[in-house]
């Protein structure tokens, strides 16, 4: 894993933005895996601003979102469909048929999971997967004890996740208890992963994901098994890391090597 410590949220968003742009410039037809939540909002704002300045073209970009709540209509303000359209898709020239999110209202949810997994395969797999992290160390909605070999499946949210996400709903009771989420194996199949985290409330989850053992109890720790995973965090999210200075040292030295890599 490459651990990159940004000074603050703005710096974190700038760096994630540069990584996504580089990917899109190098491969016009890019398959992006996208995440919801507050963390990637700065990244999406920057991509929208680029598009307004005509610096980025989404016409050949294909997207797959990590997850969606079960039972929410796409027009529901807290659905991930709504979030993604509001924050990104409605403001760029992406072809609507290239946008993919699980359908949390499918009559047969098991079939929907299989359909979603097959659609990712048909697109040739994900080139770059953007990830956030939950306080319990989840990625997507892969809550503790989810198999590290899981594919897209129906997840039951932990009470902690329900509580964290309640801030977006009128009350805790309104937060769906189930979601469709890409599995850990699905995520690990992406060519490249960028896990973003900001704020002290994420510091412990980041520490367990990066420095703890690989365990289904902290599903983000599975990224330790990925060949090309970047953990992009700000100072506050990095505050619990034991080897923080070493990660900085690696980055400084790598920058010196940059021209030769
Ligand atoms: C939800 C999403 C995750 C996201 C997490 C953190 O649980 N399913 O994909 O990473 O929230 O959200 P935030 O970035 O708002 O802290």
Boltz pocket constraint, residues with backbone or C-beta under 6 A from the ligand:
constraints:
  - pocket:
      binder: B
      contacts: [[A, 35], [A, 36], [A, 37], [A, 38], [A, 39], [A, 40], [A, 66], [A, 67], [A, 131], [A, 132], [A, 133], [A, 134], [A, 138], [A, 139], [A, 140], [A, 141], [A, 161]]
      max_distance: 6.0
